[in-house]
Amino acid sequence: MFLTGSAQYAIRSAGAYDYQFANDWTGPVGRACISARPQATLALQAVVSGESKARTRRKAWRWTTRPRVVYLGPQINFTWGSRFSAQVGADLPVSIESTGNQLVPDYRVRAAVTFWRF
């Protein structure tokens, strides 16, 4: 058994036409069961992640888009040897709070492959 967690905060500055996307944070936390062999490990993880944004701006306008979404979903982690790892996961929204008219994903799929680790 193990527990993982991370956090990311994205700071955005004003771009063309004085339009500024809102700063946002995301962060997954998960608990996993692991199966280890001499050359490989396989872990099934339950992950809770969230996403929250501030308000988007353009010049003096301040839009009321301000989504907050909480996701829950499975993730599979696999390692082979000391240098190869792969990860695939799905996020299903369990709580969506949004203001104004905006698009919020129905689900998200994540995948990663690492061929070389230090």
C-alpha positions in Angstrom: 0.0 0.0 0.0 1.2 3.5 -0.7 -0.2 7.1 -0.9 0.7 9.6 -3.6 -0.1 13.3 -4.0 0.8 16.4 -6.0 -0.3 19.9 -6.6 0.1 22.4 -9.5 -0.7 26.1 -9.6 -0.6 27.7 -13.0 0.0 31.5 -13.1 -1.1 33.1 -16.3 -0.4 36.6 -17.6 -2.3 38.8 -20.0 -1.9 37.9 -23.6 -3.1 39.3 -26.9 -6.0 41.7 -26.9 -5.6 42.1 -23.1 -7.2 38.8 -22.5 -6.1 36.9 -19.4 -7.0 33.3 -18.7 -7.5 32.7 -15.0 -4.9 31.2 -12.7 -5.8 27.6 -11.7 -4.7 24.8 -9.5 -5.0 21.0 -9.9 -4.0 18.2 -7.7 -4.5 14.5 -7.4 -4.2 12.3 -4.3 -4.5 8.6 -4.3 -4.1 5.4 -2.4 -2.9 2.2 -4.1 -2.5 -1.5 -3.7 0.7 -2.9 -5.2 1.9 -6.2 -6.6 5.7 -6.5 -6.8 7.8 -9.0 -8.7 11.6 -9.0 -9.1 11.5 -7.1 -12.4 8.1 -5.4 -12.4 5.5 -3.7 -10.2 1.8 -3.2 -10.9 -0.4 -0.9 -8.8 -4.1 -0.1 -8.9 -4.9 3.2 -7.5 -8.0 5.2 -6.5 -7.4 8.8 -7.3 -9.3 11.9 -6.2 -8.3 15.1 -8.1 -9.7 18.6 -8.3 -9.5 21.7 -10.4 -10.4 25.2 -9.5 -10.0 28.5 -11.5 -10.2 32.1 -10.6 -12.2 34.5 -12.9 -11.1 35.1 -16.5 -10.5 38.8 -17.4 -10.4 41.0 -20.6 -9.5 44.6 -20.0 -12.0 46.0 -17.6 -14.4 43.0 -18.1 -14.5 40.3 -15.5 -16.3 37.2 -16.6 -18.2 35.1 -14.1 -16.6 31.8 -15.2 -15.3 30.1 -12.1 -15.4 26.3 -12.2 -14.6 24.0 -9.4 -14.6 20.3 -10.2 -13.8 17.2 -8.1 -13.0 14.0 -10.0 -12.7 10.3 -8.8 -11.3 7.5 -10.8 -9.0 4.5 -11.2 -5.4 4.7 -12.2 -3.0 1.9 -13.1 0.8 2.3 -12.6 3.3 -0.2 -14.1 7.1 -0.4 -13.9 9.5 -2.7 -15.6 13.1 -2.8 -14.4 14.6 0.4 -13.1 14.0 2.7 -16.1 10.6 2.0 -17.7 7.2 3.1 -16.2 3.7 3.6 -17.6 0.5 5.1 -16.2 -3.1 5.3 -17.3 -6.0 6.7 -15.5 -9.6 8.0 -15.9 -11.2 10.9 -14.0 -15.0 10.9 -13.6 -16.6 14.1 -12.1 -18.4 13.6 -8.8 -18.9 17.3 -8.1 -19.2 20.2 -10.6 -19.8 23.7 -9.5 -19.7 26.3 -12.2 -20.9 29.9 -12.7 -21.9 31.4 -15.9 -21.8 29.7 -19.3 -18.7 27.5 -19.7 -17.6 24.1 -20.8 -16.7 21.5 -18.2 -15.4 18.0 -19.2 -17.7 15.0 -18.7 -14.5 12.9 -18.0 -10.8 13.0 -18.5 -8.3 10.3 -19.5 -4.6 10.5 -18.6 -1.7 8.5 -19.8 2.1 8.7 -19.4 5.1 6.6 -20.4 8.6 7.1 -19.1 11.5 5.4 -20.8 14.4 6.8 -18.8 14.6 7.7 -15.1 17.6 9.0 -13.1 
